[in-house]
Amino acid sequence: MKIKIRLSSYIRSLRASSGYWLARNLKKTFYLYLAAAFTVVALVDTAVFHFSTDMRSEAFDAFVHNPVGQAVCWIT
């Protein structure tokens, strides 16, 4: 049990120090790199995995079955 506590503490300190290092070195460009990373993930998903197409159709089905207009009419 003590090993788990030490390991989780070490992982937390490692994450904190890496976050500090990123914030110190990247400063304002961090958000540009983050946007670029999300763009790359979206492009790879579109080109290779096609995971978001299933989500898109499921989200459309959810909106059709549960329209927002019913909730608005119920509130007013």
N, CA, C and O atoms as a Tripos MOL2 file, in Angstrom:
@<TRIPOS>MOLECULE
protein
  304   303    76     0     0
PROTEIN
NO_CHARGES

@<TRIPOS>ATOM
      1 N           0.8340   -1.2010    0.0000 N.3       1 MET1
      2 CA          0.0000    0.0000    0.0000 C.3       1 MET1
      3 C           0.8700    1.2540    0.0000 C.2       1 MET1
      4 O           0.5460    2.2460   -0.6520 O.2       1 MET1
      5 N           1.9730    1.1980    0.7330 N.am      2 LYS2
      6 CA          2.8400    2.3560    0.8210 C.3       2 LYS2
      7 C           3.5130    2.6470   -0.5200 C.2       2 LYS2
      8 O           3.8040    3.7990   -0.8410 O.2       2 LYS2
      9 N           3.7560    1.5950   -1.2940 N.am      3 ILE3
     10 CA          4.3730    1.7770   -2.6070 C.3       3 ILE3
     11 C           3.4220    2.5300   -3.5300 C.2       3 ILE3
     12 O           3.8530    3.3850   -4.3040 O.2       3 ILE3
     13 N           2.1330    2.2170   -3.4520 N.am      4 LYS4
     14 CA          1.1440    2.9190   -4.2810 C.3       4 LYS4
     15 C           1.1000    4.4030   -3.9450 C.2       4 LYS4
     16 O           0.9970    5.2440   -4.8380 O.2       4 LYS4
     17 N           1.1780    4.7180   -2.6770 N.am      5 ILE5
     18 CA          1.1420    6.1170   -2.2470 C.3       5 ILE5
     19 C           2.3900    6.8480   -2.7450 C.2       5 ILE5
     20 O           2.2970    7.9690   -3.2440 O.2       5 ILE5
     21 N           3.5540    6.2140   -2.6090 N.am      6 ARG6
     22 CA          4.7930    6.8400   -3.0730 C.3       6 ARG6
     23 C           4.7870    7.0060   -4.5880 C.2       6 ARG6
     24 O           5.2330    8.0310   -5.1030 O.2       6 ARG6
     25 N           4.2820    6.0030   -5.3020 N.am      7 LEU7
     26 CA          4.2370    6.0770   -6.7560 C.3       7 LEU7
     27 C           3.2870    7.1760   -7.2170 C.2       7 LEU7
     28 O           3.6160    7.9400   -8.1240 O.2       7 LEU7
     29 N           2.1120    7.2610   -6.5990 N.am      8 SER8
     30 CA          1.1740    8.3190   -6.9860 C.3       8 SER8
     31 C           1.7270    9.6950   -6.6400 C.2       8 SER8
     32 O           1.5090   10.6500   -7.3860 O.2       8 SER8
     33 N           2.4310    9.8130   -5.5320 N.am      9 SER9
     34 CA          3.0480   11.0890   -5.1700 C.3       9 SER9
     35 C           4.1360   11.4670   -6.1670 C.2       9 SER9
     36 O           4.2610   12.6310   -6.5480 O.2       9 SER9
     37 N           4.9160   10.4850   -6.5860 N.am     10 TYR10
     38 CA          5.9680   10.7410   -7.5690 C.3      10 TYR10
     39 C           5.3710   11.1650   -8.9070 C.2      10 TYR10
     40 O           5.8800   12.0820   -9.5530 O.2      10 TYR10
     41 N           4.3010   10.5070   -9.3220 N.am     11 ILE11
     42 CA          3.6460   10.8560  -10.5910 C.3      11 ILE11
     43 C           3.0680   12.2630  -10.5180 C.2      11 ILE11
     44 O           3.1770   13.0280  -11.4770 O.2      11 ILE11
     45 N           2.4570   12.6070   -9.3950 N.am     12 ARG12
     46 CA          1.9070   13.9580   -9.2370 C.3      12 ARG12
     47 C           2.9990   15.0180   -9.2950 C.2      12 ARG12
     48 O           2.8310   16.0510   -9.9420 O.2      12 ARG12
     49 N           4.1070   14.7660   -8.6260 N.am     13 SER13
     50 CA          5.1920   15.7510   -8.6500 C.3      13 SER13
     51 C           5.8170   15.8450  -10.0360 C.2      13 SER13
     52 O           6.2310   16.9250  -10.4560 O.2      13 SER13
     53 N           5.8900   14.7300  -10.7450 N.am     14 LEU14
     54 CA          6.4140   14.7410  -12.1070 C.3      14 LEU14
     55 C           5.5040   15.5350  -13.0380 C.2      14 LEU14
     56 O           5.9860   16.2990  -13.8750 O.2      14 LEU14
     57 N           4.1960   15.3600  -12.8980 N.am     15 ARG15
     58 CA          3.2460   16.1280  -13.7060 C.3      15 ARG15
     59 C           3.3320   17.6130  -13.3890 C.2      15 ARG15
     60 O           3.2890   18.4490  -14.2920 O.2      15 ARG15
     61 N           3.4540   17.9390  -12.1140 N.am     16 ALA16
     62 CA          3.5240   19.3480  -11.7250 C.3      16 ALA16
     63 C           4.8000   20.0010  -12.2600 C.2      16 ALA16
     64 O           4.7670   21.1270  -12.7570 O.2      16 ALA16
     65 N           5.9030   19.2990  -12.1570 N.am     17 SER17
     66 CA          7.1530   19.8820  -12.6410 C.3      17 SER17
     67 C           7.1690   19.9890  -14.1620 C.2      17 SER17
     68 O           7.7210   20.9430  -14.7090 O.2      17 SER17
     69 N           6.5680   19.0180  -14.8510 N.am     18 SER18
     70 CA          6.5240   19.1200  -16.3130 C.3      18 SER18
     71 C           5.5810   20.2360  -16.7420 C.2      18 SER18
     72 O           5.8520   20.9230  -17.7270 O.2      18 SER18
     73 N           4.4850   20.4280  -16.0260 N.am     19 GLY19
     74 CA          3.5910   21.5450  -16.3230 C.3      19 GLY19
     75 C           4.2600   22.8830  -16.0890 C.2      19 GLY19
     76 O           4.0740   23.8240  -16.8600 O.2      19 GLY19
     77 N           5.0320   22.9650  -15.0320 N.am     20 TYR20
     78 CA          5.7740   24.1990  -14.7570 C.3      20 TYR20
     79 C           6.7970   24.4570  -15.8530 C.2      20 TYR20
     80 O           6.9630   25.5940  -16.2960 O.2      20 TYR20
     81 N           7.4840   23.4010  -16.2950 N.am     21 TRP21
     82 CA          8.4730   23.5450  -17.3510 C.3      21 TRP21
     83 C           7.8230   24.0150  -18.6490 C.2      21 TRP21
     84 O           8.3520   24.8960  -19.3270 O.2      21 TRP21
     85 N           6.6720   23.4290  -18.9960 N.am     22 LEU22
     86 CA          5.9630   23.8570  -20.2010 C.3      22 LEU22
     87 C           5.5380   25.3170  -20.1140 C.2      22 LEU22
     88 O           5.7160   26.0790  -21.0640 O.2      22 LEU22
     89 N           4.9830   25.6990  -18.9830 N.am     23 ALA23
     90 CA          4.5220   27.0740  -18.8230 C.3      23 ALA23
     91 C           5.6790   28.0640  -18.8710 C.2      23 ALA23
     92 O           5.5410   29.1550  -19.4240 O.2      23 ALA23
     93 N           6.7970   27.6960  -18.3070 N.am     24 ARG24
     94 CA          7.9470   28.5870  -18.2800 C.3      24 ARG24
     95 C           8.5910   28.7330  -19.6520 C.2      24 ARG24
     96 O           8.9880   29.8320  -20.0380 O.2      24 ARG24
     97 N           8.6950   27.6350  -20.3870 N.am     25 ASN25
     98 CA          9.3970   27.6840  -21.6720 C.3      25 ASN25
     99 C           8.5060   28.1180  -22.8310 C.2      25 ASN25
    100 O           8.9710   28.8160  -23.7320 O.2      25 ASN25
    101 N           7.2560   27.7250  -22.8260 N.am     26 LEU26
    102 CA          6.3950   28.0500  -23.9630 C.3      26 LEU26
    103 C           5.6700   29.3790  -23.8070 C.2      26 LEU26
    104 O           5.3970   30.0550  -24.7980 O.2      26 LEU26
    105 N           5.3600   29.7540  -22.5920 N.am     27 LYS27
    106 CA          4.6640   30.9970  -22.2640 C.3      27 LYS27
    107 C           3.4060   31.1840  -23.1080 C.2      27 LYS27
    108 O           2.4750   30.3860  -22.9990 O.2      27 LYS27
    109 N           3.3580   32.2090  -23.9360 N.am     28 LYS28
    110 CA          2.1320   32.5070  -24.6740 C.3      28 LYS28
    111 C           1.9260   31.6200  -25.8860 C.2      28 LYS28
    112 O           0.8080   31.5230  -26.3930 O.2      28 LYS28
    113 N           2.9670   30.9770  -26.3570 N.am     29 THR29
    114 CA          2.8170   30.1230  -27.5440 C.3      29 THR29
    115 C           2.2440   28.7560  -27.2030 C.2      29 THR29
    116 O           2.0030   27.9470  -28.1000 O.2      29 THR29
    117 N           2.0220   28.4850  -25.9240 N.am     30 PHE30
    118 CA          1.4650   27.2010  -25.5140 C.3      30 PHE30
    119 C           0.1320   26.9430  -26.1970 C.2      30 PHE30
    120 O          -0.1220   25.8290  -26.6550 O.2      30 PHE30
    121 N          -0.7130   27.9440  -26.2700 N.am     31 TYR31
    122 CA         -2.0340   27.7610  -26.8560 C.3      31 TYR31
    123 C          -1.9580   27.5230  -28.3640 C.2      31 TYR31
    124 O          -2.8060   26.8290  -28.9250 O.2      31 TYR31
    125 N          -0.9560   28.0920  -29.0160 N.am     32 LEU32
    126 CA         -0.7610   27.8080  -30.4400 C.3      32 LEU32
    127 C          -0.3660   26.3500  -30.6470 C.2      32 LEU32
    128 O          -0.8740   25.6860  -31.5500 O.2      32 LEU32
    129 N           0.5370   25.8580  -29.8090 N.am     33 TYR33
    130 CA          0.9340   24.4550  -29.9010 C.3      33 TYR33
    131 C          -0.2370   23.5300  -29.5690 C.2      33 TYR33
    132 O          -0.3990   22.4790  -30.1900 O.2      33 TYR33
    133 N          -1.0360   23.9190  -28.6050 N.am     34 LEU34
    134 CA         -2.2030   23.1140  -28.2430 C.3      34 LEU34
    135 C          -3.2090   23.0660  -29.3870 C.2      34 LEU34
    136 O          -3.7610   22.0040  -29.6780 O.2      34 LEU34
    137 N          -3.4520   24.1880  -30.0320 N.am     35 ALA35
    138 CA         -4.3530   24.2170  -31.1830 C.3      35 ALA35
    139 C          -3.8010   23.3810  -32.3280 C.2      35 ALA35
    140 O          -4.5530   22.6900  -33.0150 O.2      35 ALA35
    141 N          -2.4940   23.4430  -32.5340 N.am     36 ALA36
    142 CA         -1.8710   22.6290  -33.5870 C.3      36 ALA36
    143 C          -2.0020   21.1430  -33.2700 C.2      36 ALA36
    144 O          -2.2480   20.3390  -34.1690 O.2      36 ALA36
    145 N          -1.8430   20.7760  -32.0190 N.am     37 ALA37
    146 CA         -1.9820   19.3690  -31.6360 C.3      37 ALA37
    147 C          -3.4100   18.8860  -31.8550 C.2      37 ALA37
    148 O          -3.6140   17.7810  -32.3590 O.2      37 ALA37
    149 N          -4.4070   19.6980  -31.4850 N.am     38 PHE38
    150 CA         -5.7990   19.3100  -31.7190 C.3      38 PHE38
    151 C          -6.0940   19.2060  -33.2100 C.2      38 PHE38
    152 O          -6.8460   18.3280  -33.6320 O.2      38 PHE38
    153 N          -5.5140   20.0880  -34.0050 N.am     39 THR39
    154 CA         -5.7130   20.0340  -35.4490 C.3      39 THR39
    155 C          -5.1330   18.7540  -36.0250 C.2      39 THR39
    156 O          -5.7580   18.1080  -36.8670 O.2      39 THR39
    157 N          -3.9500   18.3890  -35.5790 N.am     40 VAL40
    158 CA         -3.3250   17.1490  -36.0590 C.3      40 VAL40
    159 C          -4.1610   15.9380  -35.6590 C.2      40 VAL40
    160 O          -4.3480   15.0220  -36.4600 O.2      40 VAL40
    161 N          -4.6610   15.9270  -34.4380 N.am     41 VAL41
    162 CA         -5.5010   14.8130  -33.9910 C.3      41 VAL41
    163 C          -6.7650   14.7290  -34.8350 C.2      41 VAL41
    164 O          -7.1740   13.6340  -35.2210 O.2      41 VAL41
    165 N          -7.3880   15.8600  -35.1270 N.am     42 ALA42
    166 CA         -8.6000   15.8570  -35.9410 C.3      42 ALA42
    167 C          -8.3120   15.3930  -37.3640 C.2      42 ALA42
    168 O          -9.1070   14.6510  -37.9410 O.2      42 ALA42
    169 N          -7.1930   15.8170  -37.9340 N.am     43 LEU43
    170 CA         -6.8450   15.3920  -39.2890 C.3      43 LEU43
    171 C          -6.5330   13.9010  -39.3610 C.2      43 LEU43
    172 O          -6.9480   13.2200  -40.2990 O.2      43 LEU43
    173 N          -5.8060   13.3990  -38.3750 N.am     44 VAL44
    174 CA         -5.5020   11.9660  -38.3480 C.3      44 VAL44
    175 C          -6.7800   11.1590  -38.1680 C.2      44 VAL44
    176 O          -6.9550   10.1150  -38.7980 O.2      44 VAL44
    177 N          -7.6650   11.6390  -37.3150 N.am     45 ASP45
    178 CA         -8.9370   10.9490  -37.1130 C.3      45 ASP45
    179 C          -9.7410   10.9170  -38.4020 C.2      45 ASP45
    180 O         -10.3150    9.8870  -38.7530 O.2      45 ASP45
    181 N          -9.7840   12.0230  -39.0960 N.am     46 THR46
    182 CA        -10.5420   12.0890  -40.3450 C.3      46 THR46
    183 C          -9.9180   11.2110  -41.4200 C.2      46 THR46
    184 O         -10.6310   10.5400  -42.1680 O.2      46 THR46
    185 N          -8.6040   11.2110  -41.5000 N.am     47 ALA47
    186 CA         -7.9270   10.4790  -42.5670 C.3      47 ALA47
    187 C          -7.8340    8.9820  -42.3020 C.2      47 ALA47
    188 O          -7.9070    8.1890  -43.2410 O.2      47 ALA47
    189 N          -7.6770    8.5830  -41.0560 N.am     48 VAL48
    190 CA         -7.3560    7.1870  -40.7760 C.3      48 VAL48
    191 C          -8.4710    6.4510  -40.0420 C.2      48 VAL48
    192 O          -8.9030    5.3870  -40.4860 O.2      48 VAL48
    193 N          -8.9330    6.9910  -38.9460 N.am     49 PHE49
    194 CA         -9.7800    6.2160  -38.0460 C.3      49 PHE49
    195 C         -11.2730    6.3340  -38.3320 C.2      49 PHE49
    196 O         -12.0120    5.3850  -38.0710 O.2      49 PHE49
    197 N         -11.7330    7.4390  -38.8460 N.am     50 HIS50
    198 CA        -13.1460    7.6840  -39.1270 C.3      50 HIS50
    199 C         -14.0180    7.4940  -37.8790 C.2      50 HIS50
    200 O         -15.1540    7.0280  -37.9670 O.2      50 HIS50
    201 N         -13.4750    7.8580  -36.7380 N.am     51 PHE51
    202 CA        -14.2100    7.7070  -35.4890 C.3      51 PHE51
    203 C         -15.2930    8.7660  -35.3450 C.2      51 PHE51
    204 O         -16.3680    8.4910  -34.8130 O.2      51 PHE51
    205 N         -15.0130    9.9720  -35.8140 N.am     52 SER52
    206 CA        -15.9520   11.0750  -35.6110 C.3      52 SER52
    207 C         -17.1820   10.9710  -36.5030 C.2      52 SER52
    208 O         -18.1980   11.5960  -36.1990 O.2      52 SER52
    209 N         -17.1320   10.2110  -37.5830 N.am     53 THR53
    210 CA        -18.3230   10.0880  -38.4340 C.3      53 THR53
    211 C         -19.4320    9.3570  -37.7040 C.2      53 THR53
    212 O         -20.6010    9.7210  -37.8260 O.2      53 THR53
    213 N         -19.0780    8.3270  -36.9460 N.am     54 ASP54
    214 CA        -20.0890    7.6290  -36.1650 C.3      54 ASP54
    215 C         -20.6400    8.5270  -35.0660 C.2      54 ASP54
    216 O         -21.8370    8.5020  -34.7820 O.2      54 ASP54
    217 N         -19.7820    9.3090  -34.4590 N.am     55 MET55
    218 CA        -20.2460   10.2270  -33.4260 C.3      55 MET55
    219 C         -21.1640   11.2820  -34.0130 C.2      55 MET55
    220 O         -22.1410   11.6740  -33.3750 O.2      55 MET55
    221 N         -20.8690   11.7410  -35.2040 N.am     56 ARG56
    222 CA        -21.6840   12.7670  -35.8340 C.3      56 ARG56
    223 C         -23.0950   12.2480  -36.0850 C.2      56 ARG56
    224 O         -24.0690   12.9510  -35.8140 O.2      56 ARG56
    225 N         -23.2130   11.0330  -36.5960 N.am     57 SER57
    226 CA        -24.5410   10.4870  -36.8690 C.3      57 SER57
    227 C         -25.2810   10.1790  -35.5720 C.2      57 SER57
    228 O         -26.4960   10.3600  -35.5010 O.2      57 SER57
    229 N         -24.5650    9.7160  -34.5440 N.am     58 GLU58
    230 CA        -25.2140    9.4670  -33.2560 C.3      58 GLU58
    231 C         -25.6890   10.7650  -32.6140 C.2      58 GLU58
    232 O         -26.7610   10.8020  -32.0080 O.2      58 GLU58
    233 N         -24.9050   11.8230  -32.7410 N.am     59 ALA59
    234 CA        -25.3140   13.1150  -32.1790 C.3      59 ALA59
    235 C         -26.5360   13.6500  -32.9120 C.2      59 ALA59
    236 O         -27.4400   14.2050  -32.2880 O.2      59 ALA59
    237 N         -26.5700   13.4860  -34.2380 N.am     60 PHE60
    238 CA        -27.7420   13.9180  -34.9990 C.3      60 PHE60
    239 C         -28.9770   13.1370  -34.5690 C.2      60 PHE60
    240 O         -30.0460   13.7200  -34.3880 O.2      60 PHE60
    241 N         -28.8420   11.8310  -34.4030 N.am     61 ASP61
    242 CA        -29.9690   11.0170  -33.9450 C.3      61 ASP61
    243 C         -30.4450   11.4550  -32.5660 C.2      61 ASP61
    244 O         -31.6460   11.4850  -32.2980 O.2      61 ASP61
    245 N         -29.5070   11.7920  -31.6970 N.am     62 ALA62
    246 CA        -29.8790   12.2490  -30.3580 C.3      62 ALA62
    247 C         -30.6410   13.5650  -30.4210 C.2      62 ALA62
    248 O         -31.6020   13.7580  -29.6770 O.2      62 ALA62
    249 N         -30.2220   14.4770  -31.3050 N.am     63 PHE63
    250 CA        -30.9380   15.7460  -31.4390 C.3      63 PHE63
    251 C         -32.3150   15.5580  -32.0420 C.2      63 PHE63
    252 O         -33.2480   16.2790  -31.6890 O.2      63 PHE63
    253 N         -32.4590   14.6070  -32.9400 N.am     64 VAL64
    254 CA        -33.7610   14.3630  -33.5490 C.3      64 VAL64
    255 C         -34.7190   13.7600  -32.5300 C.2      64 VAL64
    256 O         -35.8950   14.1210  -32.4900 O.2      64 VAL64
    257 N         -34.2200   12.8480  -31.7140 N.am     65 HIS65
    258 CA        -35.0890   12.1920  -30.7380 C.3      65 HIS65
    259 C         -35.3760   13.0550  -29.5220 C.2      65 HIS65
    260 O         -36.4140   12.8880  -28.8820 O.2      65 HIS65
    261 N         -34.4890   13.9640  -29.1940 N.am     66 ASN66
    262 CA        -34.6470   14.8320  -28.0230 C.3      66 ASN66
    263 C         -34.4690   16.2860  -28.4380 C.2      66 ASN66
    264 O         -33.4130   16.8660  -28.1860 O.2      66 ASN66
    265 N         -35.4590   16.8830  -29.0590 N.am     67 PRO67
    266 CA        -35.2860   18.2670  -29.5310 C.3      67 PRO67
    267 C         -35.1860   19.2610  -28.3810 C.2      67 PRO67
    268 O         -35.7740   19.0730  -27.3170 O.2      67 PRO67
    269 N         -34.4310   20.3130  -28.6240 N.am     68 VAL68
    270 CA        -34.2210   21.3440  -27.6180 C.3      68 VAL68
    271 C         -35.4870   22.1720  -27.4350 C.2      68 VAL68
    272 O         -35.7220   22.7060  -26.3510 O.2      68 VAL68
    273 N         -36.2970   22.2860  -28.4680 N.am     69 GLY69
    274 CA        -37.5130   23.0970  -28.3960 C.3      69 GLY69
    275 C         -38.4770   22.6320  -27.3290 C.2      69 GLY69
    276 O         -39.1970   23.4530  -26.7600 O.2      69 GLY69
    277 N         -38.5180   21.3430  -27.0370 N.am     70 GLN70
    278 CA        -39.3900   20.8440  -25.9910 C.3      70 GLN70
    279 C         -38.9480   21.3760  -24.6290 C.2      70 GLN70
    280 O         -39.7850   21.7420  -23.8040 O.2      70 GLN70
    281 N         -37.6540   21.4200  -24.3970 N.am     71 ALA71
    282 CA        -37.1530   21.9230  -23.1210 C.3      71 ALA71
    283 C         -37.4360   23.4220  -22.9890 C.2      71 ALA71
    284 O         -37.7530   23.8940  -21.8970 O.2      71 ALA71
    285 N         -37.3270   24.1650  -24.0750 N.am     72 VAL72
    286 CA        -37.5710   25.6020  -24.0200 C.3      72 VAL72
    287 C         -39.0400   25.8670  -23.7500 C.2      72 VAL72
    288 O         -39.3700   26.7570  -22.9650 O.2      72 VAL72
    289 N         -39.9260   25.1160  -24.3810 N.am     73 CYS73
    290 CA        -41.3640   25.3030  -24.1550 C.3      73 CYS73
    291 C         -41.7320   24.9250  -22.7350 C.2      73 CYS73
    292 O         -42.6390   25.5270  -22.1600 O.2      73 CYS73
    293 N         -41.0580   23.9520  -22.1560 N.am     74 TRP74
    294 CA        -41.3630   23.5370  -20.8150 C.3      74 TRP74
    295 C         -40.9260   24.5900  -19.8150 C.2      74 TRP74
    296 O         -41.5800   24.7650  -18.7870 O.2      74 TRP74
    297 N         -39.8330   25.2990  -20.0890 N.am     75 ILE75
    298 CA        -39.3150   26.3080  -19.1680 C.3      75 ILE75
    299 C         -40.1990   27.5420  -19.1570 C.2      75 ILE75
    300 O         -40.4410   28.1180  -18.0960 O.2      75 ILE75
    301 N         -40.6850   27.9590  -20.3210 N.am     76 THR76
    302 CA        -41.4530   29.2070  -20.3750 C.3      76 THR76
    303 C         -42.8670   29.0500  -19.9380 C.2      76 THR76
    304 O         -43.6240   30.0210  -19.9350 O.2      76 THR76
@<TRIPOS>BOND
     1     1     2 1
     2     2     3 1
     3     3     4 2
     4     3     5 am
     5     5     6 1
     6     6     7 1
     7     7     8 2
     8     7     9 am
     9     9    10 1
    10    10    11 1
    11    11    12 2
    12    11    13 am
    13    13    14 1
    14    14    15 1
    15    15    16 2
    16    15    17 am
    17    17    18 1
    18    18    19 1
    19    19    20 2
    20    19    21 am
    21    21    22 1
    22    22    23 1
    23    23    24 2
    24    23    25 am
    25    25    26 1
    26    26    27 1
    27    27    28 2
    28    27    29 am
    29    29    30 1
    30    30    31 1
    31    31    32 2
    32    31    33 am
    33    33    34 1
    34    34    35 1
    35    35    36 2
    36    35    37 am
    37    37    38 1
    38    38    39 1
    39    39    40 2
    40    39    41 am
    41    41    42 1
    42    42    43 1
    43    43    44 2
    44    43    45 am
    45    45    46 1
    46    46    47 1
    47    47    48 2
    48    47    49 am
    49    49    50 1
    50    50    51 1
    51    51    52 2
    52    51    53 am
    53    53    54 1
    54    54    55 1
    55    55    56 2
    56    55    57 am
    57    57    58 1
    58    58    59 1
    59    59    60 2
    60    59    61 am
    61    61    62 1
    62    62    63 1
    63    63    64 2
    64    63    65 am
    65    65    66 1
    66    66    67 1
    67    67    68 2
    68    67    69 am
    69    69    70 1
    70    70    71 1
    71    71    72 2
    72    71    73 am
    73    73    74 1
    74    74    75 1
    75    75    76 2
    76    75    77 am
    77    77    78 1
    78    78    79 1
    79    79    80 2
    80    79    81 am
    81    81    82 1
    82    82    83 1
    83    83    84 2
    84    83    85 am
    85    85    86 1
    86    86    87 1
    87    87    88 2
    88    87    89 am
    89    89    90 1
    90    90    91 1
    91    91    92 2
    92    91    93 am
    93    93    94 1
    94    94    95 1
    95    95    96 2
    96    95    97 am
    97    97    98 1
    98    98    99 1
    99    99   100 2
   100    99   101 am
   101   101   102 1
   102   102   103 1
   103   103   104 2
   104   103   105 am
   105   105   106 1
   106   106   107 1
   107   107   108 2
   108   107   109 am
   109   109   110 1
   110   110   111 1
   111   111   112 2
   112   111   113 am
   113   113   114 1
   114   114   115 1
   115   115   116 2
   116   115   117 am
   117   117   118 1
   118   118   119 1
   119   119   120 2
   120   119   121 am
   121   121   122 1
   122   122   123 1
   123   123   124 2
   124   123   125 am
   125   125   126 1
   126   126   127 1
   127   127   128 2
   128   127   129 am
   129   129   130 1
   130   130   131 1
   131   131   132 2
   132   131   133 am
   133   133   134 1
   134   134   135 1
   135   135   136 2
   136   135   137 am
   137   137   138 1
   138   138   139 1
   139   139   140 2
   140   139   141 am
   141   141   142 1
   142   142   143 1
   143   143   144 2
   144   143   145 am
   145   145   146 1
   146   146   147 1
   147   147   148 2
   148   147   149 am
   149   149   150 1
   150   150   151 1
   151   151   152 2
   152   151   153 am
   153   153   154 1
   154   154   155 1
   155   155   156 2
   156   155   157 am
   157   157   158 1
   158   158   159 1
   159   159   160 2
   160   159   161 am
   161   161   162 1
   162   162   163 1
   163   163   164 2
   164   163   165 am
   165   165   166 1
   166   166   167 1
   167   167   168 2
   168   167   169 am
   169   169   170 1
   170   170   171 1
   171   171   172 2
   172   171   173 am
   173   173   174 1
   174   174   175 1
   175   175   176 2
   176   175   177 am
   177   177   178 1
   178   178   179 1
   179   179   180 2
   180   179   181 am
   181   181   182 1
   182   182   183 1
   183   183   184 2
   184   183   185 am
   185   185   186 1
   186   186   187 1
   187   187   188 2
   188   187   189 am
   189   189   190 1
   190   190   191 1
   191   191   192 2
   192   191   193 am
   193   193   194 1
   194   194   195 1
   195   195   196 2
   196   195   197 am
   197   197   198 1
   198   198   199 1
   199   199   200 2
   200   199   201 am
   201   201   202 1
   202   202   203 1
   203   203   204 2
   204   203   205 am
   205   205   206 1
   206   206   207 1
   207   207   208 2
   208   207   209 am
   209   209   210 1
   210   210   211 1
   211   211   212 2
   212   211   213 am
   213   213   214 1
   214   214   215 1
   215   215   216 2
   216   215   217 am
   217   217   218 1
   218   218   219 1
   219   219   220 2
   220   219   221 am
   221   221   222 1
   222   222   223 1
   223   223   224 2
   224   223   225 am
   225   225   226 1
   226   226   227 1
   227   227   228 2
   228   227   229 am
   229   229   230 1
   230   230   231 1
   231   231   232 2
   232   231   233 am
   233   233   234 1
   234   234   235 1
   235   235   236 2
   236   235   237 am
   237   237   238 1
   238   238   239 1
   239   239   240 2
   240   239   241 am
   241   241   242 1
   242   242   243 1
   243   243   244 2
   244   243   245 am
   245   245   246 1
   246   246   247 1
   247   247   248 2
   248   247   249 am
   249   249   250 1
   250   250   251 1
   251   251   252 2
   252   251   253 am
   253   253   254 1
   254   254   255 1
   255   255   256 2
   256   255   257 am
   257   257   258 1
   258   258   259 1
   259   259   260 2
   260   259   261 am
   261   261   262 1
   262   262   263 1
   263   263   264 2
   264   263   265 am
   265   265   266 1
   266   266   267 1
   267   267   268 2
   268   267   269 am
   269   269   270 1
   270   270   271 1
   271   271   272 2
   272   271   273 am
   273   273   274 1
   274   274   275 1
   275   275   276 2
   276   275   277 am
   277   277   278 1
   278   278   279 1
   279   279   280 2
   280   279   281 am
   281   281   282 1
   282   282   283 1
   283   283   284 2
   284   283   285 am
   285   285   286 1
   286   286   287 1
   287   287   288 2
   288   287   289 am
   289   289   290 1
   290   290   291 1
   291   291   292 2
   292   291   293 am
   293   293   294 1
   294   294   295 1
   295   295   296 2
   296   295   297 am
   297   297   298 1
   298   298   299 1
   299   299   300 2
   300   299   301 am
   301   301   302 1
   302   302   303 1
   303   303   304 2
@<TRIPOS>SUBSTRUCTURE
     1 MET1         2 RESIDUE 1 A MET
     2 LYS2         6 RESIDUE 1 A LYS
     3 ILE3        10 RESIDUE 1 A ILE
     4 LYS4        14 RESIDUE 1 A LYS
     5 ILE5        18 RESIDUE 1 A ILE
     6 ARG6        22 RESIDUE 1 A ARG
     7 LEU7        26 RESIDUE 1 A LEU
     8 SER8        30 RESIDUE 1 A SER
     9 SER9        34 RESIDUE 1 A SER
    10 TYR10       38 RESIDUE 1 A TYR
    11 ILE11       42 RESIDUE 1 A ILE
    12 ARG12       46 RESIDUE 1 A ARG
    13 SER13       50 RESIDUE 1 A SER
    14 LEU14       54 RESIDUE 1 A LEU
    15 ARG15       58 RESIDUE 1 A ARG
    16 ALA16       62 RESIDUE 1 A ALA
    17 SER17       66 RESIDUE 1 A SER
    18 SER18       70 RESIDUE 1 A SER
    19 GLY19       74 RESIDUE 1 A GLY
    20 TYR20       78 RESIDUE 1 A TYR
    21 TRP21       82 RESIDUE 1 A TRP
    22 LEU22       86 RESIDUE 1 A LEU
    23 ALA23       90 RESIDUE 1 A ALA
    24 ARG24       94 RESIDUE 1 A ARG
    25 ASN25       98 RESIDUE 1 A ASN
    26 LEU26      102 RESIDUE 1 A LEU
    27 LYS27      106 RESIDUE 1 A LYS
    28 LYS28      110 RESIDUE 1 A LYS
    29 THR29      114 RESIDUE 1 A THR
    30 PHE30      118 RESIDUE 1 A PHE
    31 TYR31      122 RESIDUE 1 A TYR
    32 LEU32      126 RESIDUE 1 A LEU
    33 TYR33      130 RESIDUE 1 A TYR
    34 LEU34      134 RESIDUE 1 A LEU
    35 ALA35      138 RESIDUE 1 A ALA
    36 ALA36      142 RESIDUE 1 A ALA
    37 ALA37      146 RESIDUE 1 A ALA
    38 PHE38      150 RESIDUE 1 A PHE
    39 THR39      154 RESIDUE 1 A THR
    40 VAL40      158 RESIDUE 1 A VAL
    41 VAL41      162 RESIDUE 1 A VAL
    42 ALA42      166 RESIDUE 1 A ALA
    43 LEU43      170 RESIDUE 1 A LEU
    44 VAL44      174 RESIDUE 1 A VAL
    45 ASP45      178 RESIDUE 1 A ASP
    46 THR46      182 RESIDUE 1 A THR
    47 ALA47      186 RESIDUE 1 A ALA
    48 VAL48      190 RESIDUE 1 A VAL
    49 PHE49      194 RESIDUE 1 A PHE
    50 HIS50      198 RESIDUE 1 A HIS
    51 PHE51      202 RESIDUE 1 A PHE
    52 SER52      206 RESIDUE 1 A SER
    53 THR53      210 RESIDUE 1 A THR
    54 ASP54      214 RESIDUE 1 A ASP
    55 MET55      218 RESIDUE 1 A MET
    56 ARG56      222 RESIDUE 1 A ARG
    57 SER57      226 RESIDUE 1 A SER
    58 GLU58      230 RESIDUE 1 A GLU
    59 ALA59      234 RESIDUE 1 A ALA
    60 PHE60      238 RESIDUE 1 A PHE
    61 ASP61      242 RESIDUE 1 A ASP
    62 ALA62      246 RESIDUE 1 A ALA
    63 PHE63      250 RESIDUE 1 A PHE
    64 VAL64      254 RESIDUE 1 A VAL
    65 HIS65      258 RESIDUE 1 A HIS
    66 ASN66      262 RESIDUE 1 A ASN
    67 PRO67      266 RESIDUE 1 A PRO
    68 VAL68      270 RESIDUE 1 A VAL
    69 GLY69      274 RESIDUE 1 A GLY
    70 GLN70      278 RESIDUE 1 A GLN
    71 ALA71      282 RESIDUE 1 A ALA
    72 VAL72      286 RESIDUE 1 A VAL
    73 CYS73      290 RESIDUE 1 A CYS
    74 TRP74      294 RESIDUE 1 A TRP
    75 ILE75      298 RESIDUE 1 A ILE
    76 THR76      302 RESIDUE 1 A THR
